[in-house]
Amino acid sequence: MGIGELQTIATVSAFIAFIGVAWWAYSPKNKKRFEEDAQLALDDEDIESSSEERRNKDKQ
């Protein structure tokens, strides 16, 4: 097995990984999660109060 074959295998593997990540990122079931995450930087809510609310939700 020569260096050319190893480079071909690496290229094909990287391409398959790229397609997998792109499919995951643009799949409809992840749309709501990514939209919520995009709004995190724009939220005016205090970080401390939101973290306390999350802790209380986890306890319930």
C-alpha positions as CSV (number, residue, x, y, z in Angstrom):
1,M,0.0,0.0,0.0
2,G,1.6,3.2,-1.2
3,I,1.4,6.8,0.1
4,G,-1.1,7.6,-2.7
5,E,-3.6,5.0,-1.5
6,L,-3.3,6.2,2.1
7,Q,-3.9,9.8,1.0
8,T,-7.0,8.6,-1.0
9,I,-8.3,6.8,2.1
10,A,-7.7,9.8,4.3
11,T,-9.4,12.1,1.8
12,V,-12.5,9.9,1.4
13,S,-12.7,9.5,5.2
14,A,-12.5,13.3,5.7
15,F,-15.2,13.8,3.1
16,I,-17.5,11.3,4.7
17,A,-17.0,12.9,8.1
18,F,-17.8,16.3,6.6
19,I,-21.0,15.1,5.1
20,G,-22.0,13.5,8.4
21,V,-21.4,16.7,10.4
22,A,-23.3,18.8,7.7
23,W,-26.2,16.4,7.8
24,W,-26.3,16.5,11.6
25,A,-26.1,20.3,11.7
26,Y,-28.9,20.8,9.1
27,S,-31.2,18.0,10.1
28,P,-34.7,19.3,11.0
29,K,-34.8,17.7,14.4
30,N,-31.9,19.9,15.5
31,K,-33.4,23.2,14.2
32,K,-35.1,24.2,17.4
33,R,-32.1,23.6,19.5
34,F,-29.8,25.6,17.3
35,E,-32.3,28.5,17.1
36,E,-32.4,28.6,20.9
37,D,-28.6,28.4,21.1
38,A,-28.3,31.3,18.6
39,Q,-30.4,33.5,20.9
40,L,-28.3,33.0,24.0
41,A,-26.0,35.8,23.2
42,L,-28.9,38.2,22.7
43,D,-30.8,37.4,25.9
44,D,-31.0,40.2,28.4
45,E,-31.7,37.8,31.3
46,D,-29.2,37.8,34.2
47,I,-26.9,34.8,34.0
48,E,-27.1,34.1,37.8
49,S,-30.9,34.0,37.9
50,S,-31.1,31.7,34.8
51,S,-28.6,29.3,36.3
52,E,-30.6,29.1,39.5
53,E,-33.8,28.4,37.5
54,R,-32.1,25.6,35.7
55,R,-30.9,24.1,39.0
56,N,-34.4,24.2,40.4
57,K,-35.8,22.5,37.2
58,D,-33.2,19.8,37.6
59,K,-34.3,19.1,41.2
60,Q,-37.9,18.6,40.2
